């Protein structure tokens, strides 16, 4: 098959358009730039922390953010969390360090070991015995550590590698669990820039399919391990991901349809749930949260962690 725009061999098809490697990369980068512009994800006076684990999504994110911010002279750096997942995170962080040295990008790594005195590997069995899956425990601490580190390093935005698949999965998961108010917190921009102590999260890959991100990382020849975290198979998300992938293969455009429908009703959801959980500060750590004690401090208590 031939690229629709030139004589080169096509590597990707999107409805009736065929893309060669070069035109696919242009399509990918232009779509990311359009997302950044349409939702005003970055401003000229921003300093951007790019959440990067060394996986394909985060390297595709880091690379496209680098291209964009270089053009507009916006400072950025990579920010990683080492959860302590033996045989997985150590190698992905090696890939991140290699990538950053290739492109002369500053990076910072915060670890569970340093911040909560243990690793995910050490606490995941206890979490499972208390009905908390590894991804639940990991997600709560990861979000907290990323926000704290981004804030301490002076970032005004935290860019994350969430793609269209992730968003469609989250929407379906929240809906299946009856957590519609959690959907109000999704979208390309999360949280208010005015919330003290909270670094606003933005998602430049919001409209990119996971398979497009994988292809981009592959074409760009990023040194990246395409293996998944060993804990993902235990998660609710993995089941929802499989359902959505099956639907997408029989009805292409399903994921796009879910996310675009959601964006139409997002303003209504925000309005409905705006005052449901008033913003406050954790009585323990003083991080912004929606109750008296933040999720990370509650999880520390549940797992009986001894945190400095
Ligand atoms: Fe953490 Fe789950 Fe992601 Fe693994 S898959 S890094 S356990 S959130």
Boltz pocket constraint, residues with backbone or C-beta under 6 A from the ligand:
constraints:
  - pocket:
      binder: B
      contacts: [[A, 83], [A, 134], [A, 135], [A, 136], [A, 138], [A, 139], [A, 229], [A, 230], [A, 231], [A, 232]]
      max_distance: 6.0
